[in-house]
């Protein structure tokens, strides 16, 4: 009876701790503004006097400006409703595609070498993104239509998926831009008229339209959004070696680096989106593969999220954290309440967690899927993690995994056990198959409580 009471007390401490960090780090914003399926926080600051905090394209405008793909005007405005000229379009496309724009030699009779966009127009035309007219002109000041604009943006993508065009009054499957419009709508790159019945293919493609379409493409397309992912290892205490060399302070970590901690040592591996590991003493830990994905932060700044991590834990103990997919839309309920509900449900075996997979999805939906992003390879099993706080421990005769919050599978001997929050499982030399998940022991709960400071800091960073 006393043992049972101690376990219940330990779970109570764990639950209170989870609720305490969720209130600080996971509270939903007090005021959000709808952006056609996306939400931006009202506190997002505009960079321009004519783009309000309620503008649905605000974060996308901020994103492109901070990447130096587009700029405002001398009057301090962005002119979001102004139609995009062919000269402006060439400039943005060349910058987004990373093309060389040193050649100012003109290809068109109405674009002189002194034209402010001459080099960009030449580069865009040579690369096949934009074309001139049969009379040898380019017409740099002509405005792009919405049909032309979404088609141009999608030329940056090499993806081949199609989409179904909704029934519209002014555009059908016979229109030359039908497929581009369908993909743009399905991906959230463009929207419809206020009555949701028209695409308005001949209306001007505004600078605001451009910002949304291009920003969504750059953070959704699997190729265009792929970024290098490097971590930083902060030596907390004791002797820590990286690839056999003693390290100190904060050190950059790349794929292939091996981290080894001695007795009483501790190190913290951090990634840009807040994901990472707390590496405890007497641990041998190798980062084998890394892949990042660009996303848009709440203020519109570009960020890099963990898209894939493969790590090898030979021995020792690590606590892991995986930030939520920034593209996955949250439920309406407050995150802090949901965290407590999930933990309670996990402790009582009352919740089934369903995880989506990228396979079979069109490219413009893969960024929104919740998938395995971290695999921890251990001598007796593999932990496949979708989120968000977990612990891996390896001893001479086995490995164990506990899940504080999120979704995780333990794979061993060709079998898989899915853990719920508050559960643990393991495998070893005497039992090569993963054990059925059971509630965390009091010792495992206490081990989590001892990481309170790390959990608090990581949760806030996420």
N, C-alpha and C positions, 0 to 999 in steps of 0.2 A: 504494500500500500504506500509506504514512504517513497519507494522508487517511482511509483506511478505519479505521486504528487510532485516529485522533483521534476519529472519529465513535463508535466502539465505546466509547472512554473516556468521551466525553460522555454517552452513554446510561447507562453504569455509574454515573457521578456522579448523574445524574437519578434512577436507581432507588434508589441508596443514600439520596438525600435524601428521596424519597417514603416509604421505609421508616422513616426517622428521624422524620418528622412523624407517620406513622400510628401508631407506637408510643405517642406521647404523647397524640394527640388522638382516635384511633379505636379504641383498645383496648376490647374488649367488657367489660362489667361482670363482676366476679369471681363475683357471686352474684345470680341473678335469681329472681323468684317468678312463677309462671304465674298469669295472671288470665283464663283462658278465652280464649286467643288473643292477648291482650296480655301484655306483660311489664313489670314495674316493677322498678327497682333496689332491692335490699334496704336501701340506705343512705337511701332516701327517708324523711324524718322525719315522724312522725305529729304532728298538732296536738292529739290527744286521748288521754287515758289508756286509753280502751277500744277504740282502733283500732290494731291491731298493725301492724308493718312488713310482715307477711305477709298482711295483709288485701287481698284482690283489689280492693276498692273504695277503697283508700287514696288513690291519686292523684286519683280522681274526687271524693272527699270534700274533699280539700285544694283542688281546683280551685273547687268551688262556694263553699266558705268564703272563699277569697281573692277571689272575685268578689262577696262579701257577699250571695249568694242564699240561704244557709242558715247557721245558727250552731249552736254546741254548747249545753250546759246549764251552769247554775251549778256543778254538781259536777265540772266539768272533763272530762266525757264527751260523746260525740256520740250515744251510744245507737244504733249502726248497725243492730242487729237489731230495734229497736222499730218497730212499725207506724206508718205515716204517717197522721196524722189529717187530716180534711178541712179543718180550719183551717190546719194546717201546709202542706197542699198548695196552698191558695189563696194563701198568703203567698209560697211559692216561685215559683209560676206567674206571679203579678203582677210580681215582681221580674225574673224571666227575660224576660218579655214587655215590660218597660219601661212598664207601665201606671201611670197616675196613681192614687195610693192616698190621696188627701186626703179623700175623702168617707166619713165614718163613719156616714152615715144607713143604718140597718139595713133590709134587705129581707126579713128572716126573723124569725118570732116567737120563735125560740130563740137569737137572736144580738142581744144588747143593744149599744147604742152604746159601752158601757164594755168590751166584750169586746176582748181584746188584738189579735185579728185582724179586728175588725169592718170596718175600711176595706179590707183585702185581700179579704175575703169578698165585699163589695159590688162591688169592682172586677172580681174574677174572674167573678162572676155576671153583671154588666152586659156583660162582654166575651164571655160565652157559653162560658167554659172549664169552669165548674162550675154545676150547677143545684141547686135546692132540691127538696123533695118535695111531693106533692099536698096535704099537710096544712098547707103554709106553713112548714115547718121546714127547717133546713139540716143539723142534726145535726153540729155542728162537731167533736165529739170522736169521732165514728165513724171507724173505720179504713178506708182505701182497700184494695180487693183488688188483687192483681197485675194482673188483667184491667183494672180501672178505672185503675190507675196508669199502665200503659203507654199506654192509650188517651188519658189526659189529657196525658201528655208529648208525644205525637205531634200533639196539637191545635195545638201551637206551630208545626208545620211546614206549609208550603203545597205540599210535594212530592206528586206523584200516583202514584209507582211502587207496585206491589204486590210481594208476595213469596210464595213457595210455603211453605205450612205443612207442617212435617214430620209424620210419622205419630206421634201421641201418644195415650196412654191416656185422658187427661182433657180433651182439647180437640180439636175437629175444625172443619171449614170452616163448619159450621152455627152455631157459637157467635158471639154478637154481637160479640166482640172478636177474632175469628179473624184478620182482616187486620192489626190492630194488633200482635197477638202475633207473627204471621209476620214483619212488618217489624222489630219489636223484636229478634227472634232473629237475623234475617239481618244486622242492623246491629251486633250485639253489645251492644245496650242492655240486654238481659235474658238470663238463662240458663235452663236446665232443671234438673230435679231431679238428684240425684247419679247415678241410673240412666239419665239422659238420655231417659226415656220420658214424663215429665210436665211440664206447664207450671205446675201448681198455680194455676189462675186465681182460686180463691176464698181463697187464703192471703193474709195481710197483705202489702201492698207496703211493704217496710221503708225506713227512712231511707237505708240503704246501697243498696238497689235504686234508690231515687230518684236518688241521687248519680250512680250509673253511667249510668242511662238519660238523665238530663238532660245530663250532661257530654258523653256521646258524641254526643247530638243536636246540641248547640251547636257542636261541633267537626267535625261531619260534614255537616250540612245545608248545601248550597251558599249559601243565603241567610243563615241564622243565623250561619254561620262567617265570612262576609265582613266584613273590617275594612279601614279606611284604612291605607295603607302609606306612611310617610314615612321618608326616609333622613337621615343626617347626614354632612356632608362635612367631613373633617378636613384642613386645609391643612398639608401636611408641609413644604414648602419652596417658595421662589420666589413669583412673582406668579400668583395664581389669581383669575379673575373669574367671578362668577355673574350671569347676565343683564346682562353689561356692567359690573358694579360690582366693584371690587376687594374681596376677602373675606379674612378672617383668622380664626385660631382654628378653631372648629367651628361649622358653619352648617347649619340644617335645609334639606333638599332635598325639593321636592314635584314632582309631575308638571308638566311645562312648563318647568322650570328648565334653563338652559343653562350648562354648565361649560366654561371655556376656560383652559388652562394655557399659560404662556409658556415660553421657553427655560429649562432647568434647574429647572422647577417640577414639583411632584408633589402629588397630593391623593388621599385615600382616602375613597371613598363607602361607608358602612356601613348595613346594614339590621338590624332587631332580631334576626333568627335567625342572624346571622353572614355572610349573603350580602353581596356588594358588588363594588366595582371599585377597582383601583389605577389611577389616571389619570396617565399619564406626561406628559412635557413636550410642548409644541406640539400639544396635543390639543383638539379641539372635540367636545364630548360633551353630548347633550341627553337628559334623562329625559322621555320622552313620555307613557307610561302606567304606572300602578302599581296593584296590587291585592294586599291581604294576606288571610291566612286564619288564624283563631284555632286554636291547638292547645294541648295540655297538655304542659308541660315535665316533665322527669323527677321533679321534686319536687312536681308537682301545680300549680305556678303557671301562670296563663294566659300564653301567648306569641303573637306574631304572626309568621307565616312568609311568605316571598315566595310568592305564588301566580301572579303575572304581572308581568313587567317588559318594557316595550318601550323601547329606547334607540336613539338615532341617533348614530352615530359618523361625523362628516363627515371628519375627518382625525386622524392621530395614532395612539396606541398605548394600549391598556388591557388589564389582566389581570383576569379575572372569576372570581368564586367563587359557587357556588350550593349552599346547604345541602341536605342530603338531605331528602326529604319526611318529616316527623316521624311521619306515619301509616303509612308503608310499613314492613312488618315485615321485619327483617333475617334473613338466613340464619344458621344456627347457628355457622358458622365465625367466627373472630375477624376483625374488620374490618382490622386491620393486615396480617394474612397475605393477606386477599383483595385489598387494595390492591396489594401487590407482585405477586400472581398476575395481576391485570388488566393491570398495566403491562407485565409480561413478555409476556403474550399479545398485547397491542396492538403491541408492538415487533416481534413475529414474525408479525403478521397471523393469529393463531390463534384469535381469539375473535369471535363474532358477538354484538352487543348488541341486545337486543330491548326496545323501549320500548312500554309500554301507553299507551292514549289514553282520555280521558274519554268519548268518543263511544260511545253505545250502552250505557253502564253505568247501573245504577240509581243514584239519588242517593246512597244510603248506601255506595256503593263508589267514588264519584269521589274522595273524600278519600284513598283508598288507592292510587290509580293514579299511576304515574310518567309525567309528561307534560312537554311543553315549557313551561317557566316563564319563560324569558328569550329575547327576540329582539333581536339586535343588527343594526340596519339600517345597511348601509354602501353607499357609492356603487356598488359593483360586485357586491354580494351580501348575503345575509342569513344570519346564524348563528342557528340554532334550538337552544337549549341545554336539556338535561334534567339536566345536572350534569357535573362539579362544579368543575373548574379548567380555564380556557381562556384564550387570548390572541387579541385582534383587533388588526390593524394595517392602517391605510389610508394609502396614498401617493398621489401625483398620478396614477399610471397603474394602480393595482390595490389589491386588498385580500388579506390572508392571515389564516388562522386556524390555530392549533395547539391541540391538546387534550392536557392533561397527565393528567387522570383524569376518567372519567365518560362522558357520551354527548352527541354534538353532530352536527348536520347543517349543511352549507354549501349554500345554495340560490342559484343564479345562472342566468340565461338559461333559466328553466323546468326546470332539472335539479337534482338533489340528489346530493350525495356525503356519505356517513356516515363520520365519522372514528372511529377507534379510539384509545385512549390511546397517546400517543407519536407520533401522526401529525399532519400538517398538509396544508392545501390552500389554494387561492386562485383568484382570478379577476381579470380586468382588461380594459383597453381592447383589448389585442391578442388576448385569448382570453376572451370573455364567459361561457363555460361554466366551471363549477368543475373544477379540475384533479383527476385521480385522486389520492386520498390517498397520501402517501409518508411515510417516517420523518422526523421532525424533523431539520433540519440541526443541525450542531454549534453554529451561532450561535443558533438558536432554543432549543436545550437550555441553552446558557450564559445566555441571557436569563432563563430560568426559574430557574436556579440563583442568579442575582443577586437574585431576589425572595424569597430564603430567609426573611428576617425577616417579610415580609408573609404568606407562606404559613403559616409556623409560627403566627403570631398568629391568622389567620383559621381555620385548622384547629382550634385549641384553642377558639375561640369557638363554632364549630359543634358 
